[in-house]
Amino acid sequence: MARAPLLQLSDIALTFGGDPVFEDLSLVIQGGDRVALVGRNGSGKSTLMKVMAGLVEADSGSRVASPGVTVGYMEQDPTMEGFDTLGAYAASGLPEDEAYRVDMVAEGLKFDPMGDPKTASGGERRRAALAKLMAEAPELMLLDEPTNHLDIEAIAWLEAELKSTRAAFVLISHDRAFLRALTRATLWIDRGQVRRAEEGFDGFEEWRDKLWEEEDQQRHKLNRKIKAEARWAVEGISARRTRNQGRVRALADLRAEKAGQIKRQGTAAMAFDGGSSSGKKVVEATGLVKSYDGKVIVNGFDLTIQRGDRVAFVGPNGVGKTTVLNMLLGQIEPDAGIVKLGTKLNIAVFDQARAQLNQNMTLWENLASDPALGVSGKSDQIMVRGTPKHVVGYLKEFLFDEAQARAPVRSLSGGEKARLLLARLMARESNVLVLDEPTNDLDIETLDLLQDILGDYDGTVMLVSHDRDFLDRVATTTIAMEGNGQAVAYAGGWSDYRDQRSDRLPDAPKSVGKQLSKGGKQAGPVARKTALSFTQKHRLDELPTVMEKLSSEIAKLEDVLSDAELFTKQPAKFQKASDALVERQIALSDAEEEWLALEEKAGS
């Protein structure tokens, strides 16, 4: 007997501000579904997810969740009013005897449950919202950009958790690697329609392009038919009889069909202009030492960046990546060591906080009040790489309409703010780009375009990102900041870094300074040769973290069960903790056996 779906939307219609977001939308989520929800920025992904969560009521249609099914939603900007700590917010949907689950999730996500929501960063609030959802463990999880503001270590933890869950989930994310690893089906929002493919994100672009090709063919056939019917109408007008009026009406219908077709949204007209070349040597850092509050950021760090290099900085949140960038730009003084900047540098910075944008000013004012562009704030024109352009016309190149041009920046989505900041940067000449978390909130098509133009950019790029796919496509050298002042240079992007890493070698250097070349010829430590496949090597690398996590959870559960009165006072909590303890002990034993088998194979 077929099981009822977890969630079903039927004939949903929704209108915002007079414009339809969805019409005649129907979809079904089954148990065990692992779905990528994709679409352009502004296409309605977050709105659809809120409809699925029951937080936004459609104008018409129905939303039906099967009896007893719990649906959990992780929103991008959670409201935490009334909660003294992040942990209290995360545990607010749990029975008191299951509050310990928040501590387990918090450890994996590396956030402090005792943090104050009033002073917490956007990333900390996002982690608390994710911890709340993971601790509640609903049958259907709806996750809206869960990887934003997470470092690669936390993303890997979340990826492993979602791989092992029995719950169904729907994901909105710009992180290709994350979507490829987790999804088995794809929901694509395109011009108010939702299509579903029964394959994961890995096949999305091929599927999308095939549908677009079929659409273009149909449009071409329709255009030819309209031309033929229009020619008949002109040539046969004097001899037309009543019986031919059907063809006249059919021509009118064809023209109405043509007018009703919704044009696909194009890509932003993005381009960086390298302008005049910088000197051959862009940055030379020697013996850099920097500490904050007793925490060592770098210790004896040497680095030379040449013109044309693409250098990525990776590592956990809080390890000091942005601090190192600012030292290399001369904006922060090192405690010791020397930084020499090259000649003829023209630096453009994309900051992760989007601090260059005034949230209360309009898009127009933000562009027209940029001293770097030589405009005062009242002008209707700006200089775009030496050429005057009307502000609205330039904004349209970045997919903003005239109404948005006069709206405050605070009304924009995260992806739209990122696009506006790119518009500011791309209006000016530069030969050094500093990109601090540029991928957050951008849709996949805009990311593709950004990657392409960085590949054609004549200048030098320094970037911080947690997007593994973006790093692989852009970086020629990766600086891995691993804590305690260690910073190691590796040739290539993220996957190359993972392949070259050799933590288990006893003679592996703890800190390495490298001179970098555009070809990435100077590599970091050489990885040992093993009999393992790439997947097995990756699994061998992550198993120690898995075992450490399980051991920590076992210790917490044993601490809960150490209460001698727990069984008599709270039998339900005792039973749940006992079951969880047995489950994790079995998982730890399995992980240890798997590690031993892989280690033995690697040694062979």
C-alpha distance (Angstrom), angle and dihedral (degrees) to the residues before:
residue distance angle dihedral
M1 . . .
A2 3.81 . .
R3 3.79 115.7 .
A4 3.80 119.6 -122.8
P5 3.82 114.4 -106.1
L6 3.79 117.6 -101.2
L7 3.80 92.1 -128.2
Q8 3.78 135.1 6.2
L9 3.80 130.1 -171.9
S10 3.81 116.5 -167.2
D11 3.82 128.6 -168.6
I12 3.81 93.4 -22.4
A13 3.81 116.8 -174.4
L14 3.80 122.2 -178.4
T15 3.80 131.2 174.3
F16 3.80 128.9 -169.3
G17 3.79 120.2 -171.4
G18 3.79 93.5 -13.7
D19 3.80 94.9 -54.8
P20 3.82 119.1 105.7
V21 3.80 113.7 -120.8
F22 3.83 94.3 -176.8
E23 3.79 134.9 6.6
D24 3.82 127.1 -173.2
L25 3.81 91.0 -7.3
S26 3.79 116.9 172.4
L27 3.79 129.7 170.1
V28 3.79 141.0 155.1
I29 3.83 130.0 -147.1
Q30 3.80 114.5 -158.9
G31 3.79 130.0 -162.5
G32 3.80 110.6 -80.5
D33 3.82 94.3 20.3
R34 3.81 115.5 150.2
V35 3.77 104.6 -168.1
A36 3.80 135.0 -179.5
L37 3.82 112.9 -148.7
V38 3.80 107.4 -156.7
G39 3.80 138.2 171.1
R40 3.79 142.5 121.4
N41 3.80 121.7 -62.1
G42 3.80 106.6 -82.4
S43 3.81 94.1 21.0
G44 3.82 91.7 116.2
K45 3.81 104.3 -99.7
S46 3.81 95.4 138.3
T47 3.81 91.0 41.6
L48 3.81 91.3 52.9
M49 3.80 90.4 48.6
K50 3.82 90.0 52.4
V51 3.81 89.4 51.0
M52 3.82 88.5 51.2
A53 3.81 89.3 49.6
G54 3.81 91.6 50.0
L55 3.82 92.3 -117.7
V56 3.82 95.7 114.3
E57 3.78 119.3 46.6
A58 3.79 116.3 -141.5
D59 3.81 121.6 -130.4
S60 3.80 88.9 -122.3
G61 3.79 139.7 -6.2
S62 3.78 130.5 57.6
R63 3.80 139.7 -83.7
V64 3.81 115.3 -157.5
A65 3.80 125.5 -177.8
S66 3.80 116.4 -171.2
P67 3.83 114.6 -105.7
G68 3.79 112.1 -85.2
V69 3.83 94.3 13.0
T70 3.80 114.4 131.4
V71 3.80 117.8 -149.2
G72 3.81 117.8 -160.0
Y73 3.81 124.6 -164.4
M74 3.80 128.8 -162.2
E75 3.78 108.3 -158.8
Q76 3.80 125.1 -159.7
D77 3.81 97.6 -126.9
P78 3.82 108.9 28.1
T79 3.80 121.9 -164.8
M80 3.80 110.5 -125.8
E81 3.77 101.8 175.5
G82 3.79 112.5 145.6
F83 3.81 95.7 26.4
D84 3.80 120.1 110.5
T85 3.81 95.2 -160.5
L86 3.77 139.1 22.8
G87 3.80 88.2 -118.7
A88 3.82 91.8 55.2
Y89 3.80 89.2 54.1
A90 3.81 92.2 47.1
A91 3.82 91.9 50.1
S92 3.81 95.5 43.7
G93 3.80 94.2 101.0
L94 3.80 96.1 46.4
P95 3.80 131.8 89.9
E96 3.79 110.5 -108.1
D97 3.80 92.5 -109.7
E98 3.84 91.2 58.3
A99 3.81 98.8 48.1
Y100 3.82 89.2 105.6
R101 3.82 87.9 73.8
V102 3.82 89.3 73.9
D103 3.83 91.0 60.4
M104 3.80 90.5 52.9
V105 3.80 92.9 50.8
A106 3.82 92.2 41.9
E107 3.79 90.0 58.2
G108 3.80 92.1 54.5
L109 3.81 92.5 45.7
K110 3.81 91.7 41.7
F111 3.78 99.3 -132.9
D112 3.81 128.6 136.0
P113 3.84 111.9 -114.8
M114 3.82 88.4 -159.3
G115 3.81 92.3 60.3
D116 3.80 118.2 123.2
P117 3.83 112.7 -113.8
K118 3.81 90.3 -147.6
T119 3.81 92.9 62.5
A120 3.81 99.4 27.8
S121 3.79 118.3 118.8
G122 3.79 121.8 -119.0
G123 3.80 88.9 -102.4
E124 3.82 92.8 52.9
R125 3.80 91.3 49.1
R126 3.81 89.9 48.7
R127 3.82 90.6 51.9
A128 3.81 90.9 50.0
A129 3.82 90.3 52.2
L130 3.80 90.0 49.7
A131 3.82 91.2 47.2
K132 3.81 89.8 52.1
L133 3.79 91.6 54.0
M134 3.80 95.7 44.0
A135 3.82 92.6 47.3
E136 3.82 92.3 50.1
A137 3.85 90.0 52.3
P138 3.83 97.9 -159.9
E139 3.81 122.2 -169.5
L140 3.82 89.4 -113.3
M141 3.80 121.6 34.6
L142 3.80 121.5 -163.7
L143 3.80 110.7 -163.9
D144 3.82 120.6 -172.3
E145 3.83 110.0 -162.4
P146 3.83 94.8 -32.5
T147 3.82 94.4 172.7
N148 3.82 97.2 56.6
H149 3.82 109.9 115.5
L150 3.83 91.8 7.4
D151 3.79 118.7 120.8
I152 3.79 120.6 -129.6
E153 3.81 92.3 -97.9
A154 3.81 92.3 55.3
I155 3.82 91.2 43.2
A156 3.81 89.3 54.1
W157 3.83 90.2 50.2
L158 3.81 91.5 49.8
E159 3.80 91.0 46.3
A160 3.82 90.8 53.6
E161 3.82 91.9 47.4
L162 3.79 92.8 51.2
K163 3.80 91.9 46.0
S164 3.79 90.3 56.3
T165 3.82 98.8 41.7
R166 3.79 121.9 105.8
A167 3.80 91.1 -151.9
A168 3.79 123.6 101.6
F169 3.79 116.6 -117.5
V170 3.79 142.6 -172.9
L171 3.82 117.4 -151.8
I172 3.78 132.7 -159.2
S173 3.80 108.7 -168.6
H174 3.79 141.6 140.4
D175 3.84 90.1 -150.7
R176 3.81 104.7 106.4
A177 3.81 94.8 -170.0
F178 3.81 90.6 51.9
L179 3.82 92.9 49.1
R180 3.80 93.7 44.9
A181 3.80 92.0 51.5
L182 3.81 96.6 49.2
T183 3.80 114.6 28.1
R184 3.80 132.1 87.5
A185 3.82 99.3 173.8
T186 3.80 135.7 31.7
L187 3.81 132.3 -142.8
W188 3.80 111.0 -162.8
I189 3.82 121.4 -164.9
D190 3.79 110.7 -156.6
R191 3.82 122.9 165.7
G192 3.79 94.3 -25.6
Q193 3.79 96.1 -45.7
V194 3.79 125.4 107.3
R195 3.79 118.1 -149.0
R196 3.79 125.7 -175.0
A197 3.80 129.0 -149.6
E198 3.81 121.6 -170.1
E199 3.78 93.3 -134.1
G200 3.77 132.1 78.2
F201 3.78 128.8 -101.4
D202 3.80 91.7 -83.1
G203 3.81 88.6 78.0
F204 3.82 97.1 37.6
E205 3.79 100.9 99.4
E206 3.80 94.2 48.6
W207 3.83 89.8 48.4
R208 3.83 92.5 46.6
D209 3.80 93.5 48.6
K210 3.82 91.1 48.6
L211 3.83 90.9 52.9
W212 3.79 91.0 47.6
E213 3.80 90.7 49.7
E214 3.82 90.5 51.8
E215 3.81 89.3 47.5
D216 3.81 91.3 51.8
Q217 3.80 90.7 49.9
Q218 3.81 91.5 51.4
R219 3.81 90.7 47.7
H220 3.81 90.3 50.6
K221 3.83 91.1 50.5
L222 3.81 90.6 48.4
N223 3.82 91.6 50.6
R224 3.81 91.2 51.0
K225 3.81 91.5 49.1
I226 3.79 92.1 49.7
K227 3.81 90.9 51.1
A228 3.81 92.0 49.3
E229 3.81 93.2 48.3
A230 3.79 91.9 45.2
R231 3.83 90.4 52.2
W232 3.83 89.7 51.7
A233 3.80 90.4 49.5
V234 3.82 92.0 54.4
E235 3.81 97.8 41.4
G236 3.81 96.4 43.2
I237 3.78 99.6 41.3
S238 3.81 96.0 108.1
A239 3.80 94.1 49.0
R240 3.79 98.0 39.2
R241 3.79 114.0 133.3
T242 3.78 130.8 -168.6
R243 3.78 92.3 -94.6
N244 3.81 89.4 62.1
Q245 3.79 94.8 56.9
G246 3.82 87.1 90.3
R247 3.80 89.4 67.6
V248 3.79 90.4 49.5
R249 3.79 90.5 52.9
A250 3.82 89.7 45.4
L251 3.81 89.9 54.1
A252 3.81 89.7 52.0
D253 3.81 88.9 50.6
L254 3.82 91.4 50.5
R255 3.80 90.9 51.4
A256 3.81 90.3 48.6
E257 3.81 89.4 51.0
K258 3.80 89.9 51.0
A259 3.81 91.7 48.9
G260 3.79 90.7 48.6
Q261 3.78 94.8 56.0
I262 3.79 111.9 108.1
K263 3.75 113.3 -133.2
R264 3.78 116.1 -126.2
Q265 3.77 114.0 -109.9
G266 3.76 110.3 -107.6
T267 3.77 127.3 -139.4
A268 3.78 123.1 -90.5
A269 3.80 114.8 -91.7
M270 3.79 92.5 -118.1
A271 3.80 124.3 169.0
F272 3.79 136.5 153.8
D273 3.80 118.1 -145.2
G274 3.77 112.8 -148.5
G275 3.82 91.2 -160.7
S276 3.79 114.3 -174.1
S277 3.80 115.7 1.5
S278 3.77 122.1 -103.9
G279 3.77 122.3 -130.4
K280 3.81 116.6 -76.2
K281 3.81 92.3 -103.4
V282 3.82 112.1 55.9
V283 3.82 102.8 175.3
E284 3.80 132.7 4.3
A285 3.81 116.2 -173.6
T286 3.79 121.8 -178.4
G287 3.80 128.3 -172.2
L288 3.81 96.2 -17.0
V289 3.79 115.9 -171.7
K290 3.79 122.8 -179.2
S291 3.81 134.1 164.9
Y292 3.80 134.0 174.2
D293 3.82 121.6 -161.4
G294 3.78 90.8 -17.6
K295 3.83 92.9 -49.4
V296 3.81 114.2 123.5
I297 3.82 112.7 -133.6
V298 3.81 98.8 176.7
N299 3.77 131.4 -7.9
G300 3.79 119.5 -163.4
F301 3.82 94.7 -14.2
D302 3.81 118.2 176.6
L303 3.80 122.8 -172.4
T304 3.78 137.3 162.1
I305 3.80 119.5 -168.9
Q306 3.79 118.1 -165.8
R307 3.80 128.3 -157.8
G308 3.82 109.4 -78.8
D309 3.82 97.4 23.2
R310 3.82 119.8 137.7
V311 3.80 104.9 -150.8
A312 3.81 121.5 -176.5
F313 3.81 125.2 -165.4
V314 3.81 115.5 -152.4
G315 3.79 135.0 176.1
P316 3.81 143.0 104.9
N317 3.80 121.2 -45.9
G318 3.79 110.4 -85.7
V319 3.81 95.1 23.4
G320 3.83 90.5 115.0
K321 3.82 106.8 -101.4
T322 3.81 94.8 141.9
T323 3.81 90.4 44.0
V324 3.81 90.8 55.9
L325 3.80 90.5 48.1
N326 3.81 90.5 52.4
M327 3.82 91.0 48.5
L328 3.80 90.7 51.7
L329 3.83 89.4 51.1
G330 3.81 91.7 50.3
Q331 3.82 93.3 -114.7
I332 3.83 94.7 115.4
E333 3.79 124.3 40.2
P334 3.83 116.2 -129.2
D335 3.81 118.5 -129.1
A336 3.80 86.9 -123.9
G337 3.78 136.5 -3.9
I338 3.78 134.2 53.4
V339 3.81 133.9 -88.2
K340 3.80 118.1 -163.2
L341 3.80 118.0 -170.2
G342 3.79 119.6 -151.5
T343 3.78 127.2 -120.5
K344 3.81 130.9 -86.1
L345 3.82 93.0 18.1
N346 3.80 117.4 169.9
I347 3.83 104.5 -175.0
A348 3.83 126.9 -164.3
V349 3.82 118.8 -172.0
F350 3.82 129.0 -156.4
D351 3.82 104.3 -165.8
Q352 3.79 122.0 -157.1
A353 3.82 93.2 -132.5
R354 3.85 92.0 55.0
A355 3.82 84.8 -132.3
Q356 3.81 91.3 155.3
L357 3.82 88.5 71.7
N358 3.80 120.0 81.2
Q359 3.81 103.3 -139.0
N360 3.83 94.0 -155.5
M361 3.81 95.9 49.9
T362 3.79 123.6 81.3
L363 3.78 123.6 -105.5
W364 3.81 87.4 -108.0
E365 3.82 92.2 53.1
N366 3.81 92.6 46.3
L367 3.79 90.6 56.7
A368 3.80 96.4 37.9
S369 3.81 95.9 49.6
D370 3.78 99.3 56.0
P371 3.82 110.9 122.6
A372 3.81 89.2 -161.8
L373 3.83 88.0 63.8
G374 3.79 93.3 46.5
V375 3.80 96.1 -116.7
S376 3.79 128.9 130.2
G377 3.80 105.2 -148.9
K378 3.81 100.3 -100.1
S379 3.76 98.4 66.7
D380 3.79 121.4 107.5
Q381 3.80 90.9 -151.1
I382 3.78 134.8 61.5
M383 3.77 132.4 -170.0
V384 3.81 110.1 -109.6
R385 3.80 108.7 -165.0
G386 3.82 90.4 -35.3
T387 3.83 97.7 -40.5
P388 3.83 123.5 100.7
K389 3.82 114.5 -123.0
H390 3.79 134.3 175.4
V391 3.81 110.9 -105.1
V392 3.82 94.5 -127.3
G393 3.80 92.5 46.7
Y394 3.79 90.9 51.5
L395 3.81 91.9 47.7
K396 3.81 89.5 52.1
E397 3.80 88.1 58.5
F398 3.82 85.6 62.3
L399 3.84 92.3 49.3
F400 3.83 97.3 -100.2
D401 3.82 118.2 133.3
E402 3.81 126.7 -141.3
A403 3.81 93.6 -98.7
Q404 3.81 90.6 55.3
A405 3.81 90.5 49.3
R406 3.82 88.9 68.3
A407 3.83 95.9 41.3
P408 3.82 123.0 97.3
V409 3.79 117.2 -97.8
R410 3.81 90.3 -122.1
S411 3.84 88.5 69.5
L412 3.81 91.8 63.0
S413 3.79 126.5 96.7
G414 3.79 119.6 -115.3
G415 3.80 91.4 -100.1
E416 3.81 92.4 49.8
K417 3.83 91.1 51.0
A418 3.80 89.2 51.9
R419 3.82 89.8 50.5
L420 3.83 91.4 49.6
L421 3.80 91.5 50.9
L422 3.81 89.5 49.9
A423 3.81 88.2 51.5
R424 3.82 89.8 55.5
L425 3.79 92.7 48.6
M426 3.79 94.8 45.0
A427 3.79 92.8 52.4
R428 3.80 90.3 70.1
E429 3.76 134.3 58.0
S430 3.79 118.2 -106.5
N431 3.77 139.0 165.1
V432 3.82 97.9 -169.4
L433 3.81 121.1 51.3
V434 3.80 120.5 -165.3
L435 3.81 110.1 -167.5
D436 3.81 116.2 -174.6
E437 3.82 108.5 -171.8
P438 3.82 95.3 -27.4
T439 3.82 95.4 165.6
N440 3.83 98.9 63.2
D441 3.82 110.4 119.1
L442 3.82 97.1 -6.2
D443 3.78 115.4 132.2
I444 3.79 119.4 -119.6
E445 3.82 95.5 -104.5
T446 3.82 91.9 53.0
L447 3.81 89.8 46.4
D448 3.81 89.6 53.0
L449 3.79 90.5 52.2
L450 3.81 93.0 46.0
Q451 3.80 90.4 51.9
D452 3.80 91.1 50.1
I453 3.80 95.5 50.1
L454 3.81 92.1 46.3
G455 3.80 86.9 54.9
D456 3.83 89.6 55.2
Y457 3.82 95.2 41.5
D458 3.81 112.6 116.6
G459 3.78 95.3 -153.4
T460 3.79 136.3 71.1
V461 3.81 124.9 -78.2
M462 3.80 128.5 -154.8
L463 3.77 115.1 -179.6
V464 3.79 145.4 172.6
S465 3.80 116.7 -153.9
H466 3.80 141.8 150.4
D467 3.82 92.0 -159.0
R468 3.81 104.2 109.1
D469 3.80 95.2 -165.6
F470 3.82 91.9 49.6
L471 3.81 90.7 50.0
D472 3.80 91.2 50.7
R473 3.80 92.0 51.0
V474 3.81 98.3 44.0
A475 3.81 113.6 25.0
T476 3.80 123.7 85.4
T477 3.81 91.9 179.0
T478 3.81 130.6 27.3
I479 3.81 124.5 -156.6
A480 3.80 107.3 -157.1
M481 3.81 111.5 -154.5
E482 3.77 104.3 -161.1
G483 3.82 102.4 173.5
N484 3.81 134.0 -99.6
G485 3.78 90.4 66.8
Q486 3.81 94.8 -59.0
A487 3.80 116.3 141.9
V488 3.81 118.6 168.6
A489 3.82 127.1 -173.0
Y490 3.81 120.7 -138.7
A491 3.78 129.7 -179.3
G492 3.81 115.0 -114.6
G493 3.80 133.1 6.6
W494 3.79 135.2 -50.7
S495 3.82 98.2 -60.0
D496 3.80 90.9 47.4
Y497 3.81 89.5 51.2
R498 3.81 90.8 51.0
D499 3.81 91.1 49.3
Q500 3.81 93.8 48.8
R501 3.78 97.9 43.5
S502 3.81 113.2 112.1
D503 3.80 107.5 177.4
R504 3.81 92.2 154.4
L505 3.79 96.2 59.6
P506 3.82 107.8 102.3
D507 3.80 91.6 -143.5
A508 3.80 95.7 47.9
P509 3.83 108.4 133.9
K510 3.79 116.0 -111.0
S511 3.82 96.2 -149.2
V512 3.76 128.0 16.4
G513 3.80 130.1 -176.7
K514 3.81 114.5 -160.9
Q515 3.77 136.7 -172.9
L516 3.76 104.7 -129.5
S517 3.76 128.0 -143.2
K518 3.80 128.7 -166.0
G519 3.78 91.3 -113.7
G520 3.79 91.0 54.5
K521 3.82 91.3 -128.9
Q522 3.79 96.4 152.0
A523 3.77 108.9 75.2
G524 3.76 132.4 -169.1
P525 3.82 124.2 -118.4
V526 3.79 114.2 -25.8
A527 3.79 115.2 -111.1
R528 3.79 118.0 -126.5
K529 3.78 118.1 -107.7
T530 3.78 113.0 -113.7
A531 3.77 140.2 173.6
L532 3.80 90.1 -117.8
S533 3.78 127.5 110.5
F534 3.81 118.9 -122.7
T535 3.83 90.6 -99.8
Q536 3.81 91.9 49.2
K537 3.82 91.6 49.1
H538 3.79 90.0 50.8
R539 3.81 90.0 48.9
L540 3.81 91.6 48.9
D541 3.81 89.3 52.2
E542 3.82 94.0 50.8
L543 3.82 99.4 41.4
P544 3.84 95.4 81.0
T545 3.81 88.7 56.4
V546 3.81 90.6 47.5
M547 3.81 91.7 50.3
E548 3.81 92.1 46.5
K549 3.81 90.4 51.2
L550 3.81 92.6 49.0
S551 3.80 91.5 47.4
S552 3.80 90.2 51.5
E553 3.82 92.0 49.4
I554 3.82 90.6 48.3
A555 3.80 90.1 52.7
K556 3.82 91.4 50.9
L557 3.80 92.3 48.6
E558 3.81 91.6 47.7
D559 3.79 88.0 51.9
V560 3.83 90.2 52.4
L561 3.82 91.0 48.9
S562 3.81 93.1 47.2
D563 3.81 88.7 80.7
A564 3.85 102.1 104.1
E565 3.81 92.1 -155.1
L566 3.79 96.4 48.3
F567 3.83 94.6 93.9
T568 3.81 94.1 53.8
K569 3.83 98.4 37.1
Q570 3.80 100.9 38.1
P571 3.81 109.5 16.2
A572 3.84 93.0 165.1
K573 3.79 92.2 55.3
F574 3.83 90.2 45.0
Q575 3.81 91.3 53.3
K576 3.80 94.7 46.9
A577 3.78 92.9 47.6
S578 3.83 91.1 46.9
D579 3.81 91.8 50.9
A580 3.80 91.2 47.3
L581 3.81 90.9 49.2
V582 3.81 93.1 52.7
E583 3.81 91.0 46.2
R584 3.81 92.7 52.8
Q585 3.81 94.0 43.7
I586 3.81 89.4 55.5
A587 3.82 91.0 46.0
L588 3.81 91.3 50.2
S589 3.81 91.8 50.1
D590 3.82 90.4 50.0
A591 3.82 91.7 47.7
E592 3.81 92.1 50.1
E593 3.81 91.5 51.1
E594 3.80 91.1 47.8
W595 3.80 91.4 49.7
L596 3.80 92.4 50.1
A597 3.81 91.7 49.7
L598 3.82 93.3 49.0
E599 3.81 93.0 43.9
E600 3.79 90.1 51.8
K601 3.81 91.3 49.0
A602 3.81 91.0 47.7
G603 3.79 90.8 51.9
S604 3.78 91.5 52.9
